[in-house]
Amino acid sequence: SDYVITLCEPITSAWIDDFSDETYGCWEVINGGDPNTWTLETTFSNGNSITGSYHIIYSETEAHNDWLLSPPISVTDGVTDGISFYALNASLSFPESIDVYVINQEFEVLGNLAENATPPDDAWQNYTYDLSNYEGETIRVGFYSTTLNQYPFYLDDFEDFFLHCWSTATHLLTIILGLRKF
């Protein structure tokens, strides 16, 4: 297995990572399956490339067993008690599905936020989750793939924010109006 590990202090305030560069490089990738894993940049033999979002590319012969772990988040009521991200499938002919977990600092699963999340292929889908059950803990959000021979899955605009107050209405209005992703 290949591990890319970056030690970072926990995030203690609202923040967003749009993956346009690697300025917040505290994401961890654990590749436990095929040679392909979560990456920020892929260039294909035809010259086409994918940049600006985390994505996972298929393998035709060996299944994924791959994790993408967010930077550590210190979950605090009214500060960092919610997350959201956008996801997209390259095609629904062979859709990639992922599971989304809450992981502690010892890499133990604390809870499951989503099983078999399968976004559409024609528009970015927003996923928003409440982390209030983990208040007082330092957690990571783990995106886990075990598929074989599916098309690419894209993940973008990961955000940690204040879920339980006025910001929720503002955040949801932004999602409804489509101002975040097009």
VOPAGU-2260 file (C-alpha; in pm, 1 decimal, decimal comma):
REM VOPAGU-2260
SITE   aa  ch    i         X         Y         Z
SITE  SER   A    0       0,0       0,0       0,0
SITE  ASP   A    1     111,7     354,0     -76,3
SITE  TYR   A    2      58,1     624,2     186,0
SITE  VAL   A    3      91,4     998,6     141,4
SITE  ILE   A    4      88,8    1146,2     491,7
SITE  THR   A    5     108,6    1511,0     589,7
SITE  LEU   A    6     107,0    1613,0     956,0
SITE  CYS   A    7    -112,8    1915,7    1013,8
SITE  GLU   A    8    -274,2    2103,0    1296,0
SITE  PRO   A    9    -652,9    2056,7    1316,8
SITE  ILE   A   10    -868,9    2312,1    1141,4
SITE  THR   A   11   -1052,1    2520,2    1402,9
SITE  SER   A   12   -1247,6    2767,8    1189,8
SITE  ALA   A   13   -1463,9    2758,8     879,9
SITE  TRP   A   14   -1267,3    2704,6     558,8
SITE  ILE   A   15   -1298,6    2582,7     200,0
SITE  ASP   A   16   -1058,9    2399,0     -27,2
SITE  ASP   A   17   -1138,1    2433,2    -396,5
SITE  PHE   A   18    -835,2    2222,6    -498,8
SITE  SER   A   19    -723,0    2485,6    -748,8
SITE  ASP   A   20    -374,0    2440,1    -607,7
SITE  GLU   A   21    -207,8    2251,3    -326,5
SITE  THR   A   22    -182,7    2540,7     -79,5
SITE  TYR   A   23    -369,4    2340,8     182,3
SITE  GLY   A   24    -178,8    2016,9     133,6
SITE  CYS   A   25    -302,1    1833,6     441,9
SITE  TRP   A   26    -514,2    1581,5     256,3
SITE  GLU   A   27    -402,9    1220,3     286,3
SITE  VAL   A   28    -428,4     954,1      20,0
SITE  ILE   A   29    -410,0     587,2     113,4
SITE  ASN   A   30    -386,1     357,6    -187,3
SITE  GLY   A   31    -466,3       4,0     -80,4
SITE  GLY   A   32    -585,0    -139,0    -412,5
SITE  ASP   A   33    -503,0     -94,4    -778,1
SITE  PRO   A   34    -224,5     141,9    -894,2
SITE  ASN   A   35    -474,2     424,3    -957,0
SITE  THR   A   36    -587,1     628,3    -658,8
SITE  TRP   A   37    -715,9     971,7    -555,5
SITE  THR   A   38    -515,5    1246,4    -722,7
SITE  LEU   A   39    -533,3    1617,1    -808,9
SITE  GLU   A   40    -394,2    1580,4   -1160,4
SITE  THR   A   41    -416,4    1312,6   -1427,4
SITE  THR   A   42    -283,8    1337,4   -1783,5
SITE  PHE   A   43    -406,3    1072,6   -2026,7
SITE  SER   A   44    -213,1     928,2   -2322,9
SITE  ASN   A   45    -425,8    1138,1   -2562,9
SITE  GLY   A   46    -304,8    1457,9   -2392,4
SITE  ASN   A   47    -630,2    1535,5   -2208,7
SITE  SER   A   48    -592,4    1609,5   -1840,7
SITE  ILE   A   49    -796,2    1651,3   -1524,4
SITE  THR   A   50    -693,7    1922,6   -1276,2
SITE  GLY   A   51    -857,3    2135,1   -1006,7
SITE  SER   A   52   -1049,6    1860,0    -828,6
SITE  TYR   A   53    -966,3    1540,6    -647,7
SITE  HIS   A   54   -1062,7    1244,4    -861,3
SITE  ILE   A   55   -1018,2     871,4    -880,9
SITE  ILE   A   56    -955,3     692,5   -1210,5
SITE  TYR   A   57   -1064,0     337,3   -1283,1
SITE  SER   A   58    -856,8      25,8   -1323,2
SITE  GLU   A   59    -973,2    -255,7   -1547,8
SITE  THR   A   60    -807,6    -539,6   -1357,7
SITE  GLU   A   61    -790,5    -461,1    -985,8
SITE  ALA   A   62   -1043,6    -296,8    -752,1
SITE  HIS   A   63    -981,8      20,0    -554,9
SITE  ASN   A   64    -930,6       4,1    -180,4
SITE  ASP   A   65    -850,3     373,1    -159,7
SITE  TRP   A   66    -906,5     650,6      93,2
SITE  LEU   A   67    -898,0    1026,9      52,8
SITE  LEU   A   68    -883,7    1181,4     401,3
SITE  SER   A   69    -959,1    1545,3     473,1
SITE  PRO   A   70    -728,7    1750,4     692,4
SITE  PRO   A   71    -805,7    1709,3    1063,9
SITE  ILE   A   72   -1108,4    1911,8    1175,7
SITE  SER   A   73   -1170,4    2010,1    1536,0
SITE  VAL   A   74   -1550,5    1990,7    1546,4
SITE  THR   A   75   -1692,6    2282,2    1746,6
SITE  ASP   A   76   -2058,7    2374,9    1786,2
SITE  GLY   A   77   -2137,6    2687,6    1588,6
SITE  VAL   A   78   -1796,4    2696,3    1419,6
SITE  THR   A   79   -1703,6    2372,9    1238,5
SITE  ASP   A   80   -2007,1    2148,2    1281,3
SITE  GLY   A   81   -2093,0    2095,6     914,2
SITE  ILE   A   82   -1925,5    1993,6     591,5
SITE  SER   A   83   -2020,9    2003,4     227,9
SITE  PHE   A   84   -1862,5    1908,9    -101,0
SITE  TYR   A   85   -1955,5    1874,2    -465,0
SITE  ALA   A   86   -1924,2    1553,2    -664,1
SITE  LEU   A   87   -1968,3    1446,6   -1025,6
SITE  ASN   A   88   -1943,3    1122,4   -1219,6
SITE  ALA   A   89   -1776,2    1119,0   -1561,2
SITE  SER   A   90   -2052,1     892,4   -1691,6
SITE  LEU   A   91   -2345,1     697,1   -1554,5
SITE  SER   A   92   -2269,6     412,0   -1796,6
SITE  PHE   A   93   -2018,4     286,7   -1538,6
SITE  PRO   A   94   -2080,5     511,3   -1235,8
SITE  GLU   A   95   -1834,4     538,8    -950,5
SITE  SER   A   96   -1988,7     527,3    -603,6
SITE  ILE   A   97   -1808,5     617,7    -283,2
SITE  ASP   A   98   -1870,1     588,4      87,3
SITE  VAL   A   99   -1814,9     886,9     316,6
SITE  TYR   A  100   -1696,5     822,3     672,3
SITE  VAL   A  101   -1597,6    1013,2     983,9
SITE  ILE   A  102   -1251,5     894,6    1095,6
SITE  ASN   A  103   -1065,0     972,9    1418,4
SITE  GLN   A  104    -694,6    1056,0    1449,2
SITE  GLU   A  105    -613,4     685,0    1496,0
SITE  PHE   A  106    -778,2     611,7    1158,0
SITE  GLU   A  107   -1073,1     433,4    1319,1
SITE  VAL   A  108   -1416,9     476,6    1162,4
SITE  LEU   A  109   -1648,9     667,9    1398,8
SITE  GLY   A  110   -1950,3     686,4    1169,1
SITE  ASN   A  111   -2084,4     667,7     816,9
SITE  LEU   A  112   -2213,8     983,7     648,0
SITE  ALA   A  113   -2304,8     817,5     314,6
SITE  GLU   A  114   -2300,0     475,5     152,8
SITE  ASN   A  115   -2271,7     437,5    -222,6
SITE  ALA   A  116   -2293,6     810,8    -294,9
SITE  THR   A  117   -2341,4     823,2    -671,5
SITE  PRO   A  118   -2365,1    1175,7    -812,4
SITE  PRO   A  119   -2502,7    1246,1   -1160,2
SITE  ASP   A  120   -2286,9    1295,7   -1468,4
SITE  ASP   A  121   -2455,7    1609,3   -1602,2
SITE  ALA   A  122   -2426,2    1850,0   -1305,7
SITE  TRP   A  123   -2224,8    1880,8    -985,9
SITE  GLN   A  124   -2423,9    1751,4    -688,5
SITE  ASN   A  125   -2385,1    1906,0    -344,4
SITE  TYR   A  126   -2361,0    1684,7     -37,9
SITE  THR   A  127   -2399,5    1848,9     305,3
SITE  TYR   A  128   -2357,5    1671,2     638,5
SITE  ASP   A  129   -2406,1    1757,5    1004,1
SITE  LEU   A  130   -2103,8    1684,3    1224,8
SITE  SER   A  131   -2265,1    1788,3    1554,9
SITE  ASN   A  132   -2248,1    1428,0    1683,0
SITE  TYR   A  133   -1868,8    1466,6    1682,2
SITE  GLU   A  134   -1845,1    1799,4    1869,7
SITE  GLY   A  135   -1538,8    1811,4    2092,5
SITE  GLU   A  136   -1351,7    1559,5    1876,0
SITE  THR   A  137   -1087,0    1597,9    1608,7
SITE  ILE   A  138   -1202,5    1405,1    1304,9
SITE  ARG   A  139   -1126,0    1358,6     938,0
SITE  VAL   A  140   -1374,6    1298,8     661,3
SITE  GLY   A  141   -1284,5     987,1     465,5
SITE  PHE   A  142   -1390,0     927,7     104,9
SITE  TYR   A  143   -1359,8     556,0      31,6
SITE  SER   A  144   -1370,9     373,6    -301,7
SITE  THR   A  145   -1376,7      -1,9    -360,5
SITE  THR   A  146   -1502,4     -12,1    -719,3
SITE  LEU   A  147   -1358,8    -189,2   -1022,8
SITE  ASN   A  148   -1355,1     -54,5   -1379,1
SITE  GLN   A  149   -1585,2     245,6   -1331,6
SITE  TYR   A  150   -1549,3     588,9   -1490,3
SITE  PRO   A  151   -1379,2     875,2   -1299,3
SITE  PHE   A  152   -1539,7    1029,8    -991,1
SITE  TYR   A  153   -1472,2    1400,1    -917,1
SITE  LEU   A  154   -1474,2    1574,6    -577,4
SITE  ASP   A  155   -1449,8    1953,2    -540,1
SITE  ASP   A  156   -1510,8    2250,4    -311,0
SITE  PHE   A  157   -1480,9    2075,1      24,5
SITE  GLU   A  158   -1606,2    2309,7     293,8
SITE  ASP   A  159   -1615,1    2299,6     671,5
SITE  PHE   A  160   -1858,3    2554,4     813,5
SITE  PHE   A  161   -2102,6    2663,6    1082,9
SITE  LEU   A  162   -2408,9    2446,6    1017,6
SITE  HIS   A  163   -2645,5    2536,3    1300,4
SITE  CYS   A  164   -2750,5    2898,5    1259,2
SITE  TRP   A  165   -2798,5    3175,7    1006,6
SITE  SER   A  166   -2508,1    3051,7     796,9
SITE  THR   A  167   -2711,9    2738,1     719,2
SITE  ALA   A  168   -2977,3    2944,3     543,5
SITE  THR   A  169   -2710,5    3138,7     355,0
SITE  HIS   A  170   -2526,1    2819,2     260,2
SITE  LEU   A  171   -2844,5    2645,6     142,2
SITE  LEU   A  172   -2954,9    2951,3     -52,7
SITE  THR   A  173   -2617,9    2951,9    -228,3
SITE  ILE   A  174   -2665,8    2585,4    -318,5
SITE  ILE   A  175   -3023,3    2638,0    -438,5
SITE  LEU   A  176   -2928,0    2934,9    -653,5
SITE  GLY   A  177   -2635,8    2741,3    -793,9
SITE  LEU   A  178   -2385,5    3014,6    -717,8
SITE  ARG   A  179   -2111,3    2776,4    -601,3
SITE  LYS   A  180   -2071,8    2534,4    -889,3
SITE  PHE   A  181   -2185,5    2536,0   -1248,7
